[in-house]
């Protein structure tokens, strides 16, 4: 990914991390991931990657040892092989991280402890990443993880990002046209856009599914971004709900 777009990614990921701490508003009317993949491919792109993740606070620990114990408990709840855990310390922050693979899906389990009042506030990130052909399996893992989180009294909100590519280099006007065709297919309302000489990102709201975040006091649950690839003759596209949390 071109470093020139790093500031865009960092800003959006920061917004995404805050947004994912908000509760889900209601059940989805239709499977968002399947819808996103369908409208992306209908616009002419080839779907390549799927990423689903959630991020939420899981409580406090009084010591690094207690933080490790808390992380272990959550790893077991989410059926993550704790034997593969890697624990690192950077400044005053502790990170408990497990990366594993399941049916061609890369699973990331991470608990980060941030100093707070003599102890540590623990934040969990659970991420699934694979090709578009693994989407049914990703959704199954997501459903199991959501049930475990809800059983523990938490209300998770998952973000979904699907990445694909068009076979030709597109001008900004062409990229905008592709994005707007997806908005039309989902009957989505545009709320905000970012644009430069080779990147377009448009955020909005669709009634196709209900979970949303707040953007300038309005509902937002869709973001589509494109950019010309520097290494090939193609143009990347990323679609996400409620917001893109992956690099694009």
Buried (B, 14 or more C-beta within 10 A) or exposed (E): EEEEBEEBBEEBBEBBBEBBEBEBEEEBEEBBBBBBBBBBBEBEBEBBBBBBBBBBEBBBBEEBEBBBEBBBBBBEBBBBBBEEBEEEEEEEEBBBBBBBEBEEBBBBBBBBBEEEEEBBBBBBBBBBBBEBEBBEBBBBBBEEBBEBBEEEEBEBBBBBBBBBBBEEBBEBEBBBEBBBBBBEBBEBBBBEBBEEEBBBBBBBBBEBBBBBBEBEEBBBBBBBBBBBBEEEEBBBBBBBBBBBBBBB
